[in-house]
Amino acid sequence: MITNIELLVVFVEFGMGSKIIKCGRKAGLGGGTVFVGYGTAKESRLDFWELGMSRQEIVLMGGTNQNIHDALVLIKDKLHLEKPGKGVALSIPITSLMGEPNVKIENKQMNKGEQKPMYNIIYTIVEMGNSEEVLEAAKRAGSTGATVMTGRGSGIHEESIKLFGMEVEPQKEIVMIIAHVDKVAAITESIRSELEIDEPGHGIVFTVAVNEIHGLHDDEK
């Protein structure tokens, strides 16, 4: 019975996703999912943590915390993440999982003296075209980078993908921001105010903690 499950998330240059999948498999992970993230055309927008590219691939792979850690080490060495602009690789805990009978999630209690996560990922889902407002609001609150993805439904005659009751389809944009925990409250409140998130249909914002991260540098924190 597998109990300690995490999600590997890697942001890399477009076309590099297959190499990340190979690293993950070498570390004992199974298959993965690759999404395309779109950069920013205007200088006023935020870039992919200064990666200097208009498109990225975002790779998601699940596995045990040990396998995820091993994969992060391999990816860090493969992509030379100690150098700025090479990519960002991180892991986040999975607290709930359905559809895998051999996996049982245990909510681990933090031990006394154990270091708390230093970073969170802020997810904002809004109507197509509103990501610019999210990015500007985040920037004013101290954010230094973001990735924008376009949501995809499952087909015009099929049920759309839903997240917290909100449809995620081609008419939605997903903005992902990695932020130091000290900045998360200010950034989320700025987005909430600018987009009037509390109004029905204006979007949703949620955060998840980051366990381990490579590729962020002092000027990006």
N, C-alpha and C positions, 0 to 999 in steps of 0.2 A: 504493500500500500504506500503510495507516494504522498507525502504530506507537505513538504516545503516547496511551493511553486512560485516562480517569478516570471515576469515578462521581460524579455530582452528587446530594447528599442534602439535602433541605430539609424542615424541620419548621415547619409553619404552622397557623394557626387553621383549624378544620374549615370546608370550603367554599372555601378559597383555593387548593386544589390546581390547578384549571384555569388560574388566573392564572400560576402558576409554570410550567406546561407551555407557555403562550404565550410567556413570557419565554425559556424554553429554546429554543423553535423560532425565535424572533427572533434568537437567538445562533447559530443553525445546527445545533442538536441535533435529533434525530428525536423519536420518541414517548417516552412515559414511563409509569411505573407509579405509582399512588397507593394507599397503604395507609392504614388508619385506626388511629391509636394512641389508647389509652385512658388517661386521667389517673387521679388517685387520689381516692377518696371520703373517706379518712381524713386528718386533719391530720397524723398521724404519718408518712404517706407523703411521698415526694418529689414535687414538682410538675414540670411541663414547663419546667424552667429559669425558674421564676417567670412563666410565660406566663399563669397564672391561668385555665385552661380545662380542661374535663373531657374534651374530645376534640380530637385533632389529626389533620392529614393529613401523611403522610410521602411525599414525592415523590422518585422515583429516576429519573435520566436519565443515559445514557452518552454519551460523546463524546470528542473530542480535548481535550488539556489547554488549548489556546487557546480552543476553543469553550466549555469548562466555565468558564474564567476569565471570558470575556465574559458568560456567563449569570449568574455570581455578581455581577458588577458591575451588571447590569440588575436582578437580584432585590434586591440591597442597596438600590438607589435606589427601586425600586417599593414595597418593604415598609418602607423607612426603618429598616433594621436597626441603624442607629447608636443608635436609641432602645431601651431595655429593653422586653422583653415583646412584640416584634413578630415574632419567629421566629428560627430559626437555619438558616444555609445553609453547607454545607461541601463539599469535594471530597476523595475518597480515591483512591489509585492502584489500578488493576486490574493484577494481576501475572500472571493467566492467563485466557484466554478461548477457548472452543470454540464452534463453530457459525457462525463468521463467517470465511469463507475469505479475505476481503480485509483482514483485520486481523491484524497480527503484533505481539505484545507484546514490547517490549524492556525488560529489567530494567536500568534506568538506575543507574549507579554514582554515588554521591554524591561530588562534587568537593571537593577540599580547601578548607575555609573556607565551604562551603555550609551554610546553617542547617538543622539537623535539625528534623523535625516537633515542634511543641510540644504537640499533643493526639493522643489516641487515642480510638477508639470501642471500648468494651467491650461485647461481645455475650454475653448469658447466656440459654440456652434451657433451660427447666425445665417440669415438669408444671404443668398448670393449677392455679392457687391458690397456687403457691409464689413468685410474684413479690414478694409482701410481704416474705418473708424475704430475697430478693435485695436489695431496696431498703433494708431496715434494715441489712443487713450493709455495703452500699456507703456508706450515710450515716455509719455509725460510723467508716469508714475515710477519710472526708473528701469523699465525693461530694455535690454540691449539686443534682443533677437527673437525671431519667431519663424515658424513654418506654417504655411497656409496650404491646406488640402481641400479638394473638392469632394463632397460626399457623393456616393454612388448608390442608387437604389437597385432593386433586383429585377427591374423590367417593368414596362408600362402596364402589363396585364397581371403583375404579381404584387404581393404586398411589399410595401417599401420597408427599408431598414428603419428601426426605431431605437432611440436611445433616450431613456428617461421620459418616454411618451412623446418625444419629438421626432418627426420624420427626418432621416438623414439621406438625402437624395441629391441629384444633380443641381437642385436649387439651393443647396446649403453649402456653406464654407466652414471648415474646421480650422481654427487657429490654435497652434500648440506653442506654448511659451515655457521655457525652462527658467525658473527664477529662484534666487536664494530665498530661504524661508522668511528672512527679515523683510523682503520686498513683496511677498505674496499678497498680504492684506491690502496694501496700497494699490497694487496693480489690479486685483480683482474688483476693488471698490471703484477704481477709475473706469474700468470697463462697464461695470454695473450702472454707473451713473451716466456715462456717455451714451450707451446703447439702450438705456431704460429697460434693463433686463427684467425687472419685476413686472413689466407689462406683458400680458399674455401674447405669445407668438413672437416676442422680440429676441428670443434666444435663450441659451442656458450656459452657465459657467460652472465648472467643477475642477477640483484639484486632486492630484495623487502624489504621494511621497515617492522620492527617488532613493533607492538603496545604495547604489554604487554608480559612479559616473566617471567617464574619461573623455577628454577632448575639449572641455571648457578650460579657459585660461584666465589669468588674473584680470585682463582687460574686459573679459566677457562676464565676469561675476559681479 
